[in-house]
Amino acid sequence: MTPDMVIKLAEQAIYMIILLSAPMLLTALAVGLMVSVFQAMTQIQEQTLSFIPKIVAVFIALLIFGPWMLTILMDYTRDLMQQLPQIIG
């Protein structure tokens, strides 16, 4: 296994992590921003107020994007398994 292969595999893994986590992170960011605006408008400064809406939104995003994420992850795993003889040899 050459250093170039290691770098390529690490790059692909990091790209997969970013791609698969983006829907939940962006959803949590959007909900957190909306809750912050709501708190600023109503002057409610409760720190725990944003946790429940974020958790619910992330679970909903997981339900919506879950099949897509699973397909992407399965394709990546299939490609990785097909490249395994080249990586080992």
DARA-V287960 format. One record per residue. N is the residue number from 0. SS is DSSP state (@ for helix, = for strand, . for the rest). Layout:
n=N ss=SS
n=N ss=SS
//
This chain:
n=0 ss=.
n=1 ss=.
n=2 ss=@
n=3 ss=@
n=4 ss=@
n=5 ss=@
n=6 ss=@
n=7 ss=@
n=8 ss=@
n=9 ss=@
n=10 ss=@
n=11 ss=@
n=12 ss=@
n=13 ss=@
n=14 ss=@
n=15 ss=@
n=16 ss=@
n=17 ss=@
n=18 ss=@
n=19 ss=@
n=20 ss=@
n=21 ss=@
n=22 ss=@
n=23 ss=@
n=24 ss=@
n=25 ss=@
n=26 ss=@
n=27 ss=@
n=28 ss=@
n=29 ss=@
n=30 ss=@
n=31 ss=@
n=32 ss=@
n=33 ss=@
n=34 ss=@
n=35 ss=@
n=36 ss=@
n=37 ss=@
n=38 ss=@
n=39 ss=@
n=40 ss=@
n=41 ss=@
n=42 ss=.
n=43 ss=.
n=44 ss=.
n=45 ss=.
n=46 ss=.
n=47 ss=.
n=48 ss=@
n=49 ss=@
n=50 ss=@
n=51 ss=@
n=52 ss=@
n=53 ss=@
n=54 ss=@
n=55 ss=@
n=56 ss=@
n=57 ss=@
n=58 ss=@
n=59 ss=@
n=60 ss=@
n=61 ss=@
n=62 ss=@
n=63 ss=@
n=64 ss=@
n=65 ss=@
n=66 ss=@
n=67 ss=@
n=68 ss=@
n=69 ss=@
n=70 ss=@
n=71 ss=@
n=72 ss=@
n=73 ss=@
n=74 ss=@
n=75 ss=@
n=76 ss=@
n=77 ss=@
n=78 ss=@
n=79 ss=@
n=80 ss=@
n=81 ss=@
n=82 ss=@
n=83 ss=@
n=84 ss=@
n=85 ss=@
n=86 ss=@
n=87 ss=@
n=88 ss=.
//
